[in-house]
Each structure stands twice: as C-alpha cells, then as structure tokens.
Amino acid sequence: MLAVALTPTLLIRRSRPLLAVTVAFGATLIAPVFSGNVPPEEYALVYLLIVLYSLFRWGSGREAALGLVVIIVKQLVSFGSGQVNAGDTVGGTALTLAVLALGAAMRFRSGARARELEQVRLRERERLARDLHDTVAHHVSAMAIRAQAGLATAGSDPDAATDALRLIESEAKEALTEMRTVIRALRTDEPDPPRLADLAALSGGAGPKVEIEVGDDLGAVAPAVGAAIYRIAQEAITNARRHARGATRILVRVVAEKDQVRLLVTDDGAVPGLRRSGTISGYGVSGMRERAELLGGRCTAGPGPERGWHVEAVLPA
C-alpha cells in the first residue's frame, strides 16, 4: 500500500527532487505508527533509493543540503523510536551514502560531457569564423582590383568601366550570400529575434491581465526596432507583475507617429515609490534606456500621474 502511495514521487524526482525525498522519507517514517511498528515493505524502500539518487543527480546545491537534513533527521528519529536497530542504521547510512555518491558522480559526468560538447561547438564556430574572414577578404580583394581596373580604363574605355562595376556587383552579392550562410550556421542555437507580431505572446502568464494594442498604421518597422519594442515591453510587464501593488490591469500600446514608433506600458497599481529597478536576465530599466538610445530613441520610466507605473519608449521607425 505504501509503495503505491509513493508512486507520485517518481514523477517529480527530476523537477522537484527535494519534495520527492521529503515525501518519501516522511511517509516511511510515519507509516509504522499506523501499522503497529511493522516496517515498510521492500518495494517502498526501493523508492527511497530512487529519490536519493535523484537528489544529487538533478537537485541544486541548496536542495541537496536540505535533503541531507531530511535524511539525517529521519534516520535519527527512526533509531530513537526503536523502528530500526543500530545495525540497520549503520547499513542504511552506508547504502544512503553510496546512492548519493552515485548520483553526484553521474551529475559530474553529465556536466563534463556537456562542457566537452560546448568546447567542440566553440572550436567549430572558430573555424567557421576564420572561413568567413577568408571568404570576405577574397571577395573584397577582388572587388578592389576590379574597381582599380575600372578607374584606370574609365577615360579611354567606358564600357570596360561598366563591366568592372558589374563584376563588382556580382562579387558583392556572392560575398553577402556566403556571409549569410556562415552567420546562419553560427546562430543555429540562438532563437530568432522577436518582432512586433510577437507582442501578443506577452499577454499570457499569471498576474494582472495584460492588454496589448498595436496600431494598424505602423507599416514597415525595422527588425531592430521591432525587437527593441518587444524587449522593452517584456521588461516593463515583468516589472509590473513583480512590483505593482494591487494592480489588476497592464496596458501595452504601440502606435506610429510620423517616422517614429511610440510604446507605452502602464499599470493601475498603487502609487509607487522609487522601485522597478529589477531585471530580467540582467536587463532592467537602465538596459531599456540604453537599448532605446542605441537606436536613436529614448525611454523613460516612472510613477504615473495618478496611479501605477508608466514606461514610455520612442524609437525611429
């Protein structure tokens, strides 16, 4: 019966190993109280070995330390209450240490393998970068030679100069094609940059309701500007969800104004003090301002006139 009750711990042993250890060891500690000091069946003890292995294989350092505390407390209580004798306690402790060492060894081996693969990937990227340099240098040298020949013959033979320009154009197109191919290979493990069309995905998640309004007159927005609008809106929404006290609604509005794009993110939380300096992946309010300034725009963030927090960014379209 206990073995069946502990089955759910196997489902969370990787994602939440500390919880699995706590539940499994707590259940085996309490079970004898309700069964007349009858020890848990062997199948239940197998669960303990599995969650012990998972604790050091997939748990964080903090989870491993807390899990050890749970294990030690369980062993002491079991021995003190007479559930197990001294011999079983020593044997169980030795087996526990062996399983924990196995989990730690497998974790180290997996980490070493991941680092080795990363080194191989970095070396391959270095080779691709060198190939890119050689390819671009070759085509640029060819274009320089064609340009010099065209300049030398432009006065006496205009047609030769025209042919030289055509060859330069051909070399430039080929260089760009090869450059894009290599850059695409270098970026195989990176996601595509976000766009304005991806803003709708920010409306999901827990917390205040997010309403997103994107104007129909935006036209063609540069990819870098679209990515900046997305990142700034993402940061503003994240900060509002974390810090806006009593907020029920977050409004994201993107509109076009002549040759500019304006982003406004507001919430209806309580009037804040000096806050919202939190970051998402190291990118906070100062990062929003820097990104906007790099694109020739500006970004401001501060308390609203009545309630909440307002983030406004204006970027060239």
C-alpha positions as CSV (number, residue, x, y, z in Angstrom):
1,M,0.0,0.0,0.0
2,L,2.8,2.4,0.9
3,A,4.6,1.6,-2.3
4,V,1.5,2.6,-4.3
5,A,1.1,5.8,-2.3
6,L,4.7,6.8,-3.1
7,T,4.4,6.3,-6.8
8,P,3.8,10.1,-7.5
9,T,7.3,10.8,-6.1
10,L,8.8,9.2,-9.1
11,L,7.0,11.7,-11.4
12,I,8.6,14.7,-9.6
13,R,12.0,13.2,-8.8
14,R,13.7,15.2,-11.5
15,S,11.8,18.5,-11.4
16,R,11.4,18.6,-7.6
17,P,13.8,16.1,-6.0
18,L,13.8,17.8,-2.6
19,L,10.0,17.4,-2.4
20,A,10.2,13.8,-3.5
21,V,12.8,13.0,-0.8
22,T,10.8,14.8,1.9
23,V,7.5,13.0,1.0
24,A,9.2,9.5,0.6
25,F,11.2,9.7,3.8
26,G,8.4,11.3,5.8
27,A,5.9,8.6,4.7
28,T,8.3,5.7,5.6
29,L,8.8,7.4,9.0
30,I,5.1,7.8,9.8
31,A,3.8,4.6,8.2
32,P,5.0,2.2,11.0
33,V,3.0,4.3,13.5
34,F,-0.3,3.3,11.8
35,S,0.8,-0.3,11.1
36,G,1.8,-1.4,14.5
37,N,5.5,-0.8,14.0
38,V,5.5,-3.1,11.0
39,P,8.5,-1.9,8.8
40,P,7.7,-0.6,5.3
41,E,7.6,-3.2,2.6
42,E,10.7,-3.6,0.4
43,Y,9.1,-2.0,-2.6
44,A,8.7,1.2,-0.6
45,L,12.4,1.1,0.3
46,V,13.3,0.9,-3.4
47,Y,11.5,4.3,-3.8
48,L,13.9,5.7,-1.2
49,L,16.9,4.7,-3.2
50,I,15.5,6.2,-6.4
51,V,14.7,9.6,-4.8
52,L,18.0,9.6,-3.1
53,Y,19.8,9.2,-6.4
54,S,17.6,11.9,-7.9
55,L,18.5,14.4,-5.1
56,F,22.2,14.5,-6.0
57,R,21.7,13.9,-9.7
58,W,19.3,16.6,-10.6
59,G,18.8,18.8,-7.4
60,S,20.5,22.1,-6.8
61,G,23.1,22.6,-4.1
62,R,20.5,24.1,-1.7
63,E,18.1,21.2,-2.4
64,A,20.9,18.6,-1.8
65,A,21.8,20.3,1.6
66,L,18.2,20.4,2.8
67,G,17.6,16.9,1.6
68,L,20.6,15.6,3.6
69,V,19.0,17.3,6.7
70,V,15.7,15.4,6.0
71,I,17.6,12.1,5.6
72,I,19.6,12.6,8.8
73,V,16.5,13.6,10.8
74,K,14.6,10.6,9.5
75,Q,17.5,8.2,10.5
76,L,17.8,9.7,14.0
77,V,14.1,9.6,14.7
78,S,13.8,6.0,13.4
79,F,16.7,4.9,15.6
80,G,15.5,6.8,18.6
81,S,11.9,5.5,18.4
82,G,13.1,1.9,18.0
83,Q,11.9,1.4,14.5
84,V,15.4,0.2,13.4
85,N,18.3,-1.1,15.4
86,A,21.9,0.1,15.4
87,G,23.0,-2.5,12.7
88,D,20.2,-1.4,10.3
89,T,21.0,2.2,10.9
90,V,24.7,1.7,10.0
91,G,23.8,-0.3,7.0
92,G,21.2,2.1,5.8
93,T,23.6,5.0,6.3
94,A,26.2,3.3,4.2
95,L,23.7,2.5,1.5
96,T,22.4,6.0,1.5
97,L,25.9,7.5,1.1
98,A,26.7,5.1,-1.8
99,V,23.5,6.1,-3.6
100,L,24.2,9.8,-3.1
101,A,27.7,9.3,-4.3
102,L,26.4,7.6,-7.4
103,G,24.0,10.5,-8.1
104,A,26.8,13.0,-7.6
105,A,29.1,11.0,-9.9
106,M,26.5,10.8,-12.7
107,R,25.9,14.6,-12.3
108,F,29.6,15.3,-12.6
109,R,29.9,13.0,-15.7
110,S,26.9,14.7,-17.4
111,G,28.3,18.1,-16.7
112,A,31.7,17.1,-18.0
113,R,30.1,15.7,-21.2
114,A,28.2,19.0,-21.7
115,R,31.3,21.0,-21.2
116,E,33.1,18.8,-23.7
117,L,30.4,19.3,-26.3
118,E,30.4,23.0,-25.7
119,Q,34.2,23.1,-26.4
120,V,33.7,21.2,-29.6
121,R,31.0,23.6,-30.6
122,L,33.2,26.6,-29.8
123,R,36.1,25.2,-31.9
124,E,33.8,24.6,-34.8
125,R,32.5,28.2,-34.5
126,E,36.0,29.4,-34.5
127,R,36.7,27.5,-37.7
128,L,33.6,29.0,-39.3
129,A,34.6,32.5,-38.3
130,R,38.1,32.0,-39.9
131,D,36.4,30.7,-43.1
132,L,34.1,33.7,-43.1
133,H,37.1,36.0,-42.8
134,D,39.0,34.3,-45.6
135,T,35.9,34.4,-47.9
136,V,35.1,38.0,-47.3
137,A,38.7,39.0,-47.7
138,H,38.9,37.2,-51.0
139,H,35.8,38.9,-52.4
140,V,36.7,42.3,-51.1
141,S,40.2,42.0,-52.7
142,A,38.6,41.0,-56.0
143,M,36.3,44.0,-55.8
144,A,39.2,46.3,-55.1
145,I,41.1,45.0,-58.1
146,R,38.1,45.4,-60.4
147,A,37.5,48.9,-59.1
148,Q,41.1,49.9,-59.8
149,A,40.9,48.4,-63.3
150,G,37.7,50.3,-64.0
151,L,39.2,53.6,-62.8
152,A,42.2,53.0,-65.0
153,T,40.2,52.4,-68.1
154,A,37.2,54.7,-67.5
155,G,38.6,57.5,-69.6
156,S,39.5,55.5,-72.7
157,D,37.0,52.7,-72.5
158,P,33.7,53.5,-70.6
159,D,32.4,50.0,-71.5
160,A,35.3,48.4,-69.6
161,A,34.4,50.5,-66.5
162,T,30.8,49.3,-66.8
163,D,31.9,45.7,-67.0
164,A,34.0,46.3,-63.9
165,L,31.0,47.6,-62.0
166,R,29.0,44.6,-63.0
167,L,31.8,42.3,-61.8
168,I,32.0,44.2,-58.5
169,E,28.2,43.8,-58.1
170,S,28.5,40.1,-58.7
171,E,31.3,39.7,-56.2
172,A,29.5,41.7,-53.6
173,K,26.3,39.6,-54.0
174,E,28.3,36.4,-53.7
175,A,30.2,37.6,-50.6
176,L,26.9,38.6,-48.9
177,T,25.4,35.2,-49.8
178,E,28.3,33.3,-48.3
179,M,28.4,35.6,-45.3
180,R,24.7,35.0,-44.6
181,T,25.3,31.2,-44.9
182,V,28.1,31.2,-42.4
183,I,26.4,33.6,-39.9
184,R,23.3,31.4,-40.1
185,A,25.4,28.4,-39.2
186,L,27.0,30.3,-36.3
187,R,23.5,31.2,-34.9
188,T,22.0,27.7,-35.1
189,D,21.5,27.6,-31.3
190,E,20.0,31.1,-30.9
191,P,16.3,31.9,-31.3
192,D,15.1,34.3,-33.9
193,P,14.9,37.9,-32.7
194,P,11.4,38.9,-31.6
195,R,9.2,41.0,-33.7
196,L,6.2,43.3,-33.2
197,A,3.9,40.5,-34.2
198,D,5.2,38.5,-31.1
199,L,3.9,41.1,-28.6
200,A,0.6,39.1,-28.3
201,A,2.5,36.3,-26.6
202,L,3.3,38.6,-23.7
203,S,-0.4,38.7,-22.6
204,G,-0.2,35.2,-21.1
205,G,1.0,34.2,-17.7
206,A,-0.1,34.7,-14.1
207,G,-0.7,38.1,-12.5
208,P,-2.6,41.2,-13.7
209,K,-4.4,41.0,-17.0
210,V,-2.3,42.3,-19.9
211,E,-4.0,44.1,-22.7
212,I,-2.0,44.7,-25.9
213,E,-3.0,47.3,-28.5
214,V,-0.9,47.6,-31.7
215,G,-1.8,50.3,-34.2
216,D,-2.6,49.4,-37.8
217,D,-0.6,52.2,-39.3
218,L,2.8,51.0,-38.2
219,G,3.9,50.0,-41.7
220,A,7.4,48.6,-42.2
221,V,9.3,48.7,-38.9
222,A,13.0,47.9,-38.9
223,P,13.7,44.5,-37.3
224,A,16.0,46.0,-34.7
225,V,13.2,48.5,-33.7
226,G,10.7,45.7,-33.5
227,A,12.9,43.6,-31.3
228,A,13.6,46.6,-29.1
229,I,9.9,47.3,-28.7
230,Y,9.3,43.7,-27.7
231,R,12.2,43.6,-25.2
232,I,11.2,46.8,-23.5
233,A,7.5,45.8,-23.3
234,Q,8.6,42.4,-21.9
235,E,10.7,44.0,-19.2
236,A,8.0,46.5,-18.3
237,I,5.4,43.8,-18.0
238,T,7.7,41.6,-15.9
239,N,8.4,44.5,-13.5
240,A,4.7,45.4,-13.2
241,R,3.8,41.8,-12.3
242,R,6.5,41.6,-9.7
243,H,6.2,45.0,-8.1
244,A,2.8,46.7,-8.9
245,R,0.8,46.5,-5.6
246,G,-2.8,45.8,-6.2
247,A,-2.6,46.0,-10.0
248,T,-5.4,44.3,-12.0
249,R,-4.5,45.5,-15.5
250,I,-1.4,46.2,-17.6
251,L,-1.9,48.1,-20.8
252,V,0.6,47.9,-23.7
253,R,0.0,50.3,-26.5
254,V,2.2,50.7,-29.7
255,V,1.4,53.4,-32.2
256,A,3.1,55.1,-35.1
257,E,3.8,58.9,-35.1
258,K,5.2,60.2,-38.4
259,D,8.6,58.5,-38.6
260,Q,8.6,57.2,-35.0
261,V,7.1,54.3,-33.0
262,R,5.8,55.0,-29.5
263,L,5.5,52.3,-26.9
264,L,3.5,52.9,-23.7
265,V,3.2,50.4,-20.8
266,T,1.1,51.3,-17.8
267,D,-0.5,49.6,-14.9
268,D,-3.2,50.5,-12.4
269,G,-1.3,49.6,-9.2
270,A,-0.9,51.7,-6.1
271,V,1.2,54.8,-6.4
272,P,4.8,53.5,-6.1
273,G,7.9,54.9,-4.5
274,L,11.4,54.5,-6.0
275,R,11.2,51.0,-7.4
276,R,11.1,48.9,-10.5
277,S,14.9,48.5,-10.8
278,G,14.6,44.8,-11.1
279,T,16.0,42.9,-14.1
280,I,15.1,40.1,-16.4
281,S,18.2,38.2,-17.4
282,G,20.3,41.2,-16.2
283,Y,18.3,43.7,-18.3
284,G,16.4,46.3,-16.3
285,V,15.3,49.9,-16.5
286,S,18.8,51.1,-17.3
287,G,19.0,48.5,-20.0
288,M,15.8,49.7,-21.6
289,R,17.1,53.2,-21.8
290,E,20.4,52.0,-23.3
291,R,18.7,49.9,-25.9
292,A,16.5,52.8,-26.9
293,E,19.4,55.3,-27.1
294,L,21.4,52.9,-29.2
295,L,18.7,53.0,-31.8
296,G,18.4,56.8,-31.7
297,G,15.4,57.0,-29.4
298,R,14.6,57.5,-25.8
299,C,12.9,55.6,-23.0
300,T,11.5,56.9,-19.7
301,A,10.1,55.1,-16.7
302,G,8.5,56.5,-13.6
303,P,5.3,56.8,-11.5
304,G,2.1,57.7,-13.4
305,P,0.3,61.0,-12.7
306,E,-2.4,59.2,-10.7
307,R,-1.7,55.5,-10.3
308,G,0.8,52.8,-11.3
309,W,4.0,52.9,-13.2
310,H,4.5,54.2,-16.7
311,V,7.2,53.1,-19.2
312,E,7.4,55.1,-22.5
313,A,9.7,54.5,-25.4
314,V,10.0,56.4,-28.6
315,L,12.1,54.9,-31.4
316,P,12.7,55.8,-35.0
317,A,10.6,53.6,-37.3
